[in-house]
Amino acid sequence: MTKDDFKVDLLSLDEHYIVSKWVTERIPHIFNGNIEEYMKWKITLSHLLEIDSKEIIFTGSSCLGFSMNPNKNFKDFDQKSDVDIAIISHYHFDMSWFTLRHLGTKFYDLNYVEKASLDDHKNRLIYWGTIATDKILQLLPFSKQWMEAVSKLQNLMPIDGKEINFRIYNDFDSFKSYNINTIRKLKDIVLQGM
């Protein structure tokens, strides 16, 4: 499936169906159609994070072969791309949000990037039921375990040294709602370009 196929679907299909077809119900692009490799990789990650493999969903350009970020103009997945992985876990979401809300005076020791990320969580991401760990994983109570998982998987194929970023979602509804919102933004962009 190509970017052009995706754009046709954007204009003709229901947003829920698009999220299922293009994100949740597919073998991610990075695995080149190899379901065995994909399942083994997910199961390995699920053991390392102590979650169910059904709670792991590849997103972004490593999933589709191009970016769904409205600011990246459908940029192709390439050697410099990172690998974004959604973790659907009410447990990890609650623990993360509790930790971030209760930083107290530790907040003043954070660097600019960490503080900006916390502001983004307060102003936008928490509304969608998501925690973006790329800039704040080190602040979370399970960071050591997750960083060790990344370290073990980062050099395995097909990741091949790419940066791995996790985004935690409170539940599947939060995941779908966040992605449907992105689909709507992309639809507007495609319509404006016609």
PyMOL commands that set and color helices and strands:
alter all, ss='L'
color gray80, all
select helices_A, chain A and resi 3-12+15-24+29-31+35-49+53-55+60-64+90-101+104-109+112-128+137-139+143-153+172-192
alter helices_A, ss='H'
color red, helices_A
select strands_A, chain A and resi 56-59+83-88+130-132+164-169
alter strands_A, ss='S'
color yellow, strands_A
deselect
rebuild
show_as cartoon
